[in-house]
Amino acid sequence: MASDEEKIFQNELEMAKKRDHKIMITDEAIEKVPLVRYKEIPESEYLMLRELAKEVLTVSKNDNHSNEVALTYSLDYRKLIAEGKVFMGVALGDEHSS
């Protein structure tokens, strides 16, 4: 069963879908990113994934005028960090990208 926080998030998401104009990302929205429980990913990764979601919103807000941002990362990120290798990629979109 969904928590109250998840229900509020879902309601806000549905409201956002109905808008016909761009919504600017706020610090409050970034702080409200919920902890998601993924079926295919170990529970030990949940907090890190929430932080990545917050980072996507932060990059969008601060570096891309609240436009779309895609972030990819390797599940082997710990090993790659230890080896000094790149483990994450970021792509910036614009308001009209599809």
MMTF fields as JSON, N, C-alpha, C and O atoms, coordinates in Angstrom:
{
  "mmtfVersion": "1.0.0",
  "mmtfProducer": "UNKNOWN",
  "numBonds": 391,
  "numAtoms": 392,
  "numGroups": 98,
  "numChains": 1,
  "numModels": 1,
  "chainsPerModel": [1],
  "groupsPerChain": [98],
  "chainIdList": ["A"],
  "bondAtomList": [4, 2, 8, 6, 12, 10, 16, 14, 20, 18, 24, 22, 28, 26, 32, 30, 36, 34, 40, 38, 44, 42, 48, 46, 52, 50, 56, 54, 60, 58, 64, 62, 68, 66, 72, 70, 76, 74, 80, 78, 84, 82, 88, 86, 92, 90, 96, 94, 100, 98, 104, 102, 108, 106, 112, 110, 116, 114, 120, 118, 124, 122, 128, 126, 132, 130, 136, 134, 140, 138, 144, 142, 148, 146, 152, 150, 156, 154, 160, 158, 164, 162, 168, 166, 172, 170, 176, 174, 180, 178, 184, 182, 188, 186, 192, 190, 196, 194, 200, 198, 204, 202, 208, 206, 212, 210, 216, 214, 220, 218, 224, 222, 228, 226, 232, 230, 236, 234, 240, 238, 244, 242, 248, 246, 252, 250, 256, 254, 260, 258, 264, 262, 268, 266, 272, 270, 276, 274, 280, 278, 284, 282, 288, 286, 292, 290, 296, 294, 300, 298, 304, 302, 308, 306, 312, 310, 316, 314, 320, 318, 324, 322, 328, 326, 332, 330, 336, 334, 340, 338, 344, 342, 348, 346, 352, 350, 356, 354, 360, 358, 364, 362, 368, 366, 372, 370, 376, 374, 380, 378, 384, 382, 388, 386],
  "bondOrderList": [1, 1, 1, 1, 1, 1, 1, 1, 1, 1, 1, 1, 1, 1, 1, 1, 1, 1, 1, 1, 1, 1, 1, 1, 1, 1, 1, 1, 1, 1, 1, 1, 1, 1, 1, 1, 1, 1, 1, 1, 1, 1, 1, 1, 1, 1, 1, 1, 1, 1, 1, 1, 1, 1, 1, 1, 1, 1, 1, 1, 1, 1, 1, 1, 1, 1, 1, 1, 1, 1, 1, 1, 1, 1, 1, 1, 1, 1, 1, 1, 1, 1, 1, 1, 1, 1, 1, 1, 1, 1, 1, 1, 1, 1, 1, 1, 1],
  "groupList": [{"groupName": "MET", "atomNameList": ["N", "CA", "C", "O"], "elementList": ["N", "C", "C", "O"], "formalChargeList": [0, 0, 0, 0], "bondAtomList": [1, 0, 2, 1, 3, 2], "bondOrderList": [1, 1, 2], "singleLetterCode": "M", "chemCompType": "L-PEPTIDE LINKING"}, {"groupName": "ALA", "atomNameList": ["N", "CA", "C", "O"], "elementList": ["N", "C", "C", "O"], "formalChargeList": [0, 0, 0, 0], "bondAtomList": [1, 0, 2, 1, 3, 2], "bondOrderList": [1, 1, 2], "singleLetterCode": "A", "chemCompType": "L-PEPTIDE LINKING"}, {"groupName": "SER", "atomNameList": ["N", "CA", "C", "O"], "elementList": ["N", "C", "C", "O"], "formalChargeList": [0, 0, 0, 0], "bondAtomList": [1, 0, 2, 1, 3, 2], "bondOrderList": [1, 1, 2], "singleLetterCode": "S", "chemCompType": "L-PEPTIDE LINKING"}, {"groupName": "ASP", "atomNameList": ["N", "CA", "C", "O"], "elementList": ["N", "C", "C", "O"], "formalChargeList": [0, 0, 0, 0], "bondAtomList": [1, 0, 2, 1, 3, 2], "bondOrderList": [1, 1, 2], "singleLetterCode": "D", "chemCompType": "L-PEPTIDE LINKING"}, {"groupName": "GLU", "atomNameList": ["N", "CA", "C", "O"], "elementList": ["N", "C", "C", "O"], "formalChargeList": [0, 0, 0, 0], "bondAtomList": [1, 0, 2, 1, 3, 2], "bondOrderList": [1, 1, 2], "singleLetterCode": "E", "chemCompType": "L-PEPTIDE LINKING"}, {"groupName": "LYS", "atomNameList": ["N", "CA", "C", "O"], "elementList": ["N", "C", "C", "O"], "formalChargeList": [0, 0, 0, 0], "bondAtomList": [1, 0, 2, 1, 3, 2], "bondOrderList": [1, 1, 2], "singleLetterCode": "K", "chemCompType": "L-PEPTIDE LINKING"}, {"groupName": "ILE", "atomNameList": ["N", "CA", "C", "O"], "elementList": ["N", "C", "C", "O"], "formalChargeList": [0, 0, 0, 0], "bondAtomList": [1, 0, 2, 1, 3, 2], "bondOrderList": [1, 1, 2], "singleLetterCode": "I", "chemCompType": "L-PEPTIDE LINKING"}, {"groupName": "PHE", "atomNameList": ["N", "CA", "C", "O"], "elementList": ["N", "C", "C", "O"], "formalChargeList": [0, 0, 0, 0], "bondAtomList": [1, 0, 2, 1, 3, 2], "bondOrderList": [1, 1, 2], "singleLetterCode": "F", "chemCompType": "L-PEPTIDE LINKING"}, {"groupName": "GLN", "atomNameList": ["N", "CA", "C", "O"], "elementList": ["N", "C", "C", "O"], "formalChargeList": [0, 0, 0, 0], "bondAtomList": [1, 0, 2, 1, 3, 2], "bondOrderList": [1, 1, 2], "singleLetterCode": "Q", "chemCompType": "L-PEPTIDE LINKING"}, {"groupName": "ASN", "atomNameList": ["N", "CA", "C", "O"], "elementList": ["N", "C", "C", "O"], "formalChargeList": [0, 0, 0, 0], "bondAtomList": [1, 0, 2, 1, 3, 2], "bondOrderList": [1, 1, 2], "singleLetterCode": "N", "chemCompType": "L-PEPTIDE LINKING"}, {"groupName": "LEU", "atomNameList": ["N", "CA", "C", "O"], "elementList": ["N", "C", "C", "O"], "formalChargeList": [0, 0, 0, 0], "bondAtomList": [1, 0, 2, 1, 3, 2], "bondOrderList": [1, 1, 2], "singleLetterCode": "L", "chemCompType": "L-PEPTIDE LINKING"}, {"groupName": "ARG", "atomNameList": ["N", "CA", "C", "O"], "elementList": ["N", "C", "C", "O"], "formalChargeList": [0, 0, 0, 0], "bondAtomList": [1, 0, 2, 1, 3, 2], "bondOrderList": [1, 1, 2], "singleLetterCode": "R", "chemCompType": "L-PEPTIDE LINKING"}, {"groupName": "HIS", "atomNameList": ["N", "CA", "C", "O"], "elementList": ["N", "C", "C", "O"], "formalChargeList": [0, 0, 0, 0], "bondAtomList": [1, 0, 2, 1, 3, 2], "bondOrderList": [1, 1, 2], "singleLetterCode": "H", "chemCompType": "L-PEPTIDE LINKING"}, {"groupName": "THR", "atomNameList": ["N", "CA", "C", "O"], "elementList": ["N", "C", "C", "O"], "formalChargeList": [0, 0, 0, 0], "bondAtomList": [1, 0, 2, 1, 3, 2], "bondOrderList": [1, 1, 2], "singleLetterCode": "T", "chemCompType": "L-PEPTIDE LINKING"}, {"groupName": "VAL", "atomNameList": ["N", "CA", "C", "O"], "elementList": ["N", "C", "C", "O"], "formalChargeList": [0, 0, 0, 0], "bondAtomList": [1, 0, 2, 1, 3, 2], "bondOrderList": [1, 1, 2], "singleLetterCode": "V", "chemCompType": "L-PEPTIDE LINKING"}, {"groupName": "PRO", "atomNameList": ["N", "CA", "C", "O"], "elementList": ["N", "C", "C", "O"], "formalChargeList": [0, 0, 0, 0], "bondAtomList": [1, 0, 2, 1, 3, 2], "bondOrderList": [1, 1, 2], "singleLetterCode": "P", "chemCompType": "L-PEPTIDE LINKING"}, {"groupName": "TYR", "atomNameList": ["N", "CA", "C", "O"], "elementList": ["N", "C", "C", "O"], "formalChargeList": [0, 0, 0, 0], "bondAtomList": [1, 0, 2, 1, 3, 2], "bondOrderList": [1, 1, 2], "singleLetterCode": "Y", "chemCompType": "L-PEPTIDE LINKING"}, {"groupName": "GLY", "atomNameList": ["N", "CA", "C", "O"], "elementList": ["N", "C", "C", "O"], "formalChargeList": [0, 0, 0, 0], "bondAtomList": [1, 0, 2, 1, 3, 2], "bondOrderList": [1, 1, 2], "singleLetterCode": "G", "chemCompType": "PEPTIDE LINKING"}],
  "groupTypeList": [0, 1, 2, 3, 4, 4, 5, 6, 7, 8, 9, 4, 10, 4, 0, 1, 5, 5, 11, 3, 12, 5, 6, 0, 6, 13, 3, 4, 1, 6, 4, 5, 14, 15, 10, 14, 11, 16, 5, 4, 6, 15, 4, 2, 4, 16, 10, 0, 10, 11, 4, 10, 1, 5, 4, 14, 10, 13, 14, 2, 5, 9, 3, 9, 12, 2, 9, 4, 14, 1, 10, 13, 16, 2, 10, 3, 16, 11, 5, 10, 6, 1, 4, 17, 5, 14, 7, 0, 17, 14, 1, 10, 17, 3, 4, 12, 2, 2],
  "groupIdList": [1, 2, 3, 4, 5, 6, 7, 8, 9, 10, 11, 12, 13, 14, 15, 16, 17, 18, 19, 20, 21, 22, 23, 24, 25, 26, 27, 28, 29, 30, 31, 32, 33, 34, 35, 36, 37, 38, 39, 40, 41, 42, 43, 44, 45, 46, 47, 48, 49, 50, 51, 52, 53, 54, 55, 56, 57, 58, 59, 60, 61, 62, 63, 64, 65, 66, 67, 68, 69, 70, 71, 72, 73, 74, 75, 76, 77, 78, 79, 80, 81, 82, 83, 84, 85, 86, 87, 88, 89, 90, 91, 92, 93, 94, 95, 96, 97, 98],
  "secStructList": [7, 7, 7, 2, 2, 2, 2, 2, 2, 2, 2, 2, 2, 2, 2, 2, 2, 6, 7, 1, 1, 7, 7, 7, 7, 7, 2, 2, 2, 2, 2, 6, 7, 7, 7, 7, 7, 7, 1, 1, 1, 7, 4, 4, 4, 2, 2, 2, 2, 2, 2, 2, 2, 2, 2, 2, 2, 2, 2, 2, 2, 2, 2, 1, 6, 6, 7, 7, 3, 3, 3, 3, 3, 7, 6, 6, 2, 2, 2, 2, 2, 2, 6, 6, 7, 7, 7, 3, 3, 3, 3, 3, 7, 7, 6, 6, 7, 7],
  "xCoordList": [0.848, 0.0, 0.888, 1.919, 0.501, 1.28, 1.209, 0.162, 2.347, 2.395, 1.735, 1.479, 1.467, 0.885, 1.795, 1.322, 3.114, 4.076, 4.005, 4.046, 3.901, 3.802, 2.504, 2.496, 1.406, 0.116, 0.171, -0.359, 0.8, 0.938, 1.781, 1.439, 2.893, 3.767, 3.008, 3.121, 2.237, 1.469, 0.436, 0.234, -0.21, -1.191, -0.525, -1.054, 0.636, 1.362, 1.82, 1.812, 2.218, 2.644, 1.484, 1.657, 0.324, -0.858, -1.233, -1.605, -1.137, -1.445, -0.449, -0.837, 0.823, 1.848, 1.606, 1.883, 1.1, 0.836, -0.242, -0.264, -1.125, -2.251, -1.881, -2.674, -0.726, -0.332, 0.135, 0.713, -0.118, 0.287, 1.452, 1.72, 2.135, 3.291, 4.405, 4.167, 5.585, 6.758, 6.684, 6.318, 7.032, 7.076, 8.542, 9.328, 8.898, 10.272, 10.5, 9.646, 11.646, 12.005, 12.417, 13.141, 11.951, 12.268, 13.087, 13.108, 13.756, 14.486, 13.523, 13.876, 12.315, 11.313, 10.963, 10.838, 10.806, 10.499, 11.649, 11.422, 12.855, 14.024, 14.041, 14.309, 13.76, 13.757, 12.634, 12.736, 11.567, 10.423, 10.559, 9.633, 11.69, 11.852, 11.705, 12.439, 10.755, 10.504, 11.521, 12.206, 11.605, 12.409, 11.569, 10.473, 12.084, 11.357, 11.964, 13.184, 11.102, 11.548, 11.426, 10.322, 12.563, 12.614, 12.677, 13.371, 11.964, 11.946, 13.28, 13.699, 13.941, 15.134, 16.454, 17.527, 16.378, 17.591, 17.645, 16.627, 18.823, 18.941, 18.544, 18.784, 17.938, 17.494, 18.638, 18.422, 19.853, 21.017, 21.292, 22.049, 20.69, 20.905, 19.837, 20.004, 18.755, 17.623, 18.006, 17.608, 18.771, 19.154, 20.015, 19.852, 20.929, 21.79, 20.951, 21.206, 19.959, 19.107, 18.276, 18.052, 17.822, 17.092, 18.015, 17.599, 19.253, 20.201, 20.493, 20.661, 20.554, 20.747, 19.542, 19.706, 18.337, 17.136, 17.169, 16.805, 17.598, 17.724, 18.78, 18.619, 19.865, 20.932, 20.437, 20.787, 19.62, 19.046, 18.231, 18.361, 17.394, 16.583, 17.446, 17.16, 18.49, 19.39, 20.11, 20.209, 20.612, 21.281, 20.289, 20.621, 19.078, 18.058, 17.774, 17.74, 17.571, 17.247, 18.396, 18.187, 19.602, 20.73, 21.458, 21.997, 21.479, 22.311, 21.542, 22.134, 20.218, 19.495, 18.111, 17.202, 17.943, 16.701, 15.46, 14.409, 15.579, 14.488, 14.011, 12.886, 14.863, 14.554, 14.997, 15.597, 14.686, 14.967, 16.454, 17.294, 16.75, 18.103, 18.013, 17.15, 18.904, 18.995, 20.32, 21.362, 20.268, 21.469, 21.534, 20.557, 22.669, 22.876, 24.045, 24.952, 23.999, 25.105, 25.263, 24.341, 26.449, 26.742, 26.427, 26.72, 25.832, 25.587, 26.898, 26.918, 27.985, 29.317, 30.042, 31.27, 29.278, 29.877, 30.949, 31.938, 30.776, 31.798, 33.145, 34.18, 33.123, 34.348, 34.955, 36.165, 34.126, 34.62, 35.217, 36.236, 34.584, 35.137, 36.508, 37.456, 36.604, 37.88, 38.974, 40.145, 38.59, 39.548, 39.765, 40.557, 39.063, 39.203, 38.554, 38.947, 37.561, 36.89, 35.561, 35.013, 35.062, 33.769, 32.664, 32.695, 31.69, 30.589, 29.228, 28.195, 29.229, 27.971, 28.046, 29.102, 26.894, 26.789, 25.594, 24.595, 25.685, 24.606, 24.342, 25.267, 23.055, 22.657, 21.61, 20.654, 21.794, 20.858, 19.952, 20.417, 18.655, 17.684, 17.233, 17.767, 16.24, 15.659, 14.145, 13.606, 13.493, 12.053, 11.248, 10.158, 11.767, 10.989, 11.565, 11.15, 12.505, 13.061, 12.032, 11.161, 12.135, 11.247, 12.036, 11.465],
  "yCoordList": [-1.183, 0.0, 1.239, 1.267, 2.238, 3.462, 4.294, 4.396, 4.883, 5.752, 7.089, 7.387, 7.88, 9.209, 10.06, 10.797, 9.951, 10.707, 10.302, 11.159, 9.007, 8.534, 8.985, 9.318, 9.0, 9.455, 10.936, 11.345, 11.729, 13.161, 13.369, 14.178, 12.623, 12.724, 12.358, 13.056, 11.273, 10.846, 11.905, 12.171, 12.499, 13.551, 14.758, 15.313, 15.162, 16.29, 15.971, 16.841, 14.723, 14.304, 14.375, 14.845, 13.918, 13.987, 15.425, 15.747, 16.292, 17.705, 18.311, 19.094, 17.954, 18.493, 18.071, 18.842, 16.874, 16.391, 17.207, 17.27, 17.826, 18.575, 20.011, 20.702, 20.456, 21.835, 21.976, 21.051, 23.142, 23.382, 24.365, 24.923, 24.571, 25.455, 24.819, 23.918, 25.304, 24.778, 25.083, 26.188, 24.102, 24.254, 24.331, 23.432, 25.382, 25.54, 24.664, 24.577, 24.03, 23.161, 24.027, 25.01, 23.657, 24.397, 23.52, 22.296, 24.166, 23.417, 22.544, 21.437, 23.035, 22.265, 20.974, 19.915, 21.061, 19.869, 18.862, 17.655, 19.357, 18.47, 17.745, 16.544, 18.463, 17.85, 16.827, 15.943, 16.937, 16.032, 14.738, 13.928, 14.529, 13.308, 12.108, 11.995, 11.216, 10.092, 8.966, 8.893, 8.114, 6.902, 5.867, 5.52, 5.376, 4.395, 3.029, 2.88, 2.031, 0.651, -0.061, -0.302, -0.393, -1.019, -2.538, -3.054, -3.252, -4.711, -5.332, -6.326, -4.771, -5.375, -4.882, -5.333, -3.976, -3.369, -3.643, -3.533, -4.0, -4.287, -3.084, -1.933, -3.377, -2.324, -1.419, -0.245, -1.956, -1.16, 0.001, 0.911, -0.021, 1.023, 2.118, 3.143, 1.927, 2.857, 4.292, 5.23, 4.464, 5.821, 6.502, 7.691, 5.739, 6.297, 6.715, 7.761, 5.91, 6.248, 7.497, 8.305, 7.656, 8.886, 10.093, 11.146, 9.949, 11.057, 11.371, 12.536, 10.349, 10.586, 11.324, 12.224, 10.944, 11.635, 13.107, 13.987, 13.361, 14.75, 15.493, 16.671, 14.785, 15.403, 15.776, 16.836, 14.908, 15.213, 16.502, 17.374, 16.617, 17.824, 19.054, 20.141, 18.883, 19.996, 20.483, 21.686, 19.537, 19.905, 20.612, 21.623, 20.079, 20.7, 22.122, 23.047, 22.295, 23.613, 24.603, 25.726, 24.183, 25.112, 25.288, 26.361, 24.237, 24.27, 24.16, 24.294, 23.914, 23.685, 24.346, 23.863, 25.427, 26.212, 25.354, 25.594, 24.356, 23.433, 22.593, 22.095, 22.442, 21.558, 20.136, 19.881, 19.228, 17.817, 17.526, 18.133, 16.573, 16.081, 14.568, 14.041, 13.88, 12.422, 12.092, 12.642, 11.203, 10.769, 9.256, 8.568, 8.735, 7.287, 6.954, 7.761, 5.75, 5.336, 3.838, 3.12, 3.375, 1.95, 1.347, 1.948, 0.164, -0.537, -0.932, -1.232, -0.934, -1.238, 0.036, 0.097, 1.052, 2.361, 2.312, 3.04, 1.474, 1.416, 0.974, 1.563, -0.057, -0.572, 0.482, 0.708, 1.126, 2.129, 3.333, 3.877, 3.744, 4.851, 4.456, 5.239, 3.24, 2.762, 2.746, 2.97, 2.48, 2.428, 3.795, 3.921, 4.821, 6.165, 6.323, 7.19, 5.489, 5.52, 6.258, 6.455, 6.655, 7.336, 6.314, 5.223, 6.664, 5.748, 6.38, 5.732, 7.65, 8.366, 9.238, 9.763, 9.376, 10.261, 11.183, 10.796, 12.398, 13.375, 13.962, 14.321, 14.05, 14.681, 15.741, 15.484, 16.927, 18.031, 18.171, 18.181, 18.279, 18.497, 19.938, 20.781, 20.208, 21.546, 21.426, 20.32, 22.517, 22.528, 21.777, 21.286, 21.68, 21.094, 19.783, 19.311, 19.182, 17.898, 16.801, 16.869, 15.807, 14.652, 13.375, 12.29],
  "zCoordList": [0.0, 0.0, 0.0, 0.673, -0.736, -0.869, 0.41, 1.049, 0.763, 1.938, 1.595, 0.428, 2.621, 2.399, 1.518, 0.652, 1.747, 0.958, -0.519, -1.402, -0.782, -2.156, -2.814, -3.999, -2.061, -2.593, -2.952, -3.985, -2.114, -2.382, -3.638, -4.5, -3.73, -4.895, -6.168, -7.176, -6.132, -7.306, -7.703, -8.888, -6.709, -6.975, -7.637, -8.6, -7.12, -7.696, -9.118, -9.989, -9.346, -10.673, -11.663, -12.788, -11.257, -12.126, -12.43, -13.559, -11.433, -11.649, -12.641, -13.509, -12.517, -13.412, -14.855, -15.774, -15.069, -16.422, -17.117, -18.347, -16.372, -16.937, -17.309, -17.949, -16.929, -17.202, -18.635, -19.205, -19.216, -20.593, -20.684, -21.748, -19.573, -19.567, -18.724, -17.92, -18.93, -18.244, -16.751, -16.35, -15.944, -14.497, -14.068, -14.367, -13.383, -12.92, -11.686, -10.804, -11.642, -10.523, -9.341, -9.5, -8.165, -6.943, -5.996, -6.125, -5.048, -4.019, -3.222, -2.818, -2.997, -2.254, -3.002, -2.387, -4.317, -5.106, -5.037, -4.951, -5.074, -4.995, -3.657, -3.602, -2.586, -1.252, -1.073, -0.223, -1.863, -1.733, -2.541, -2.552, -3.212, -3.997, -3.052, -2.07, -3.352, -2.447, -2.63, -3.65, -1.651, -1.738, -2.475, -2.034, -3.595, -4.413, -4.179, -4.109, -4.058, -3.888, -5.23, -5.719, -5.815, -7.13, -6.996, -6.12, -7.854, -7.797, -8.199, -7.606, -9.183, -9.778, -9.175, -9.577, -8.231, -7.678, -6.186, -5.504, -5.662, -4.223, -3.364, -3.728, -2.232, -1.312, -0.881, -0.582, -0.847, -0.445, -1.41, -1.074, -2.594, -3.597, -3.576, -4.237, -2.842, -2.876, -2.523, -3.214, -1.459, -1.046, -2.108, -2.382, -2.702, -3.735, -4.945, -5.543, -5.305, -6.446, -6.171, -7.072, -4.937, -4.605, -4.724, -5.207, -4.291, -4.404, -5.871, -6.23, -6.716, -8.148, -8.735, -9.558, -8.314, -8.786, -8.368, -9.148, -7.157, -6.695, -7.511, -7.829, -7.848, -8.634, -10.028, -10.547, -10.64, -11.95, -11.879, -12.739, -10.857, -10.705, -10.43, -10.931, -9.64, -9.326, -10.585, -10.828, -11.381, -12.636, -13.557, -14.176, -13.643, -14.485, -14.024, -14.836, -12.731, -12.166, -12.352, -12.81, -11.999, -11.948, -13.279, -13.552, -14.113, -15.308, -16.623, -17.694, -16.556, -17.801, -17.803, -18.479, -17.067, -17.078, -16.825, -17.418, -15.948, -15.596, -16.783, -16.784, -17.781, -18.899, -18.562, -17.518, -19.471, -19.217, -19.084, -19.749, -18.199, -17.996, -17.876, -17.174, -18.561, -18.43, -17.769, -18.126, -16.817, -16.121, -16.235, -15.938, -16.66, -16.705, -15.786, -15.585, -15.237, -14.385, -14.481, -14.87, -14.122, -14.141, -12.783, -11.749, -12.782, -11.522, -10.85, -9.656, -11.606, -11.053, -10.63, -10.667, -10.228, -9.955, -8.869, -8.957, -7.851, -6.782, -7.339, -7.027, -8.156, -8.776, -9.692, -9.663, -10.502, -11.436, -10.71, -11.135, -9.621, -8.822, -8.277, -8.334, -7.75, -7.194, -8.262, -7.958, -9.509, -10.611, -11.258, -12.192, -10.763, -11.316, -12.677, -13.456, -12.971, -14.271, -14.179, -13.094, -15.327, -15.42, -15.189, -15.758, -14.356, -14.069, -14.338, -14.174, -14.751, -14.929, -16.181, -16.536, -16.838, -17.978, -17.807, -17.201, -18.334, -18.22, -19.607, -20.336, -19.949, -21.209, -20.899, -20.168, -21.453, -21.237, -22.449, -23.589, -22.19, -23.248, -23.258, -22.537, -24.088, -24.071, -23.93, -23.885, -23.863, -23.581, -24.632, -24.339, -25.847, -26.936, -27.448, -28.507, -26.734, -27.15, -26.996, -26.129, -27.826, -27.677, -27.753, -27.649]
}
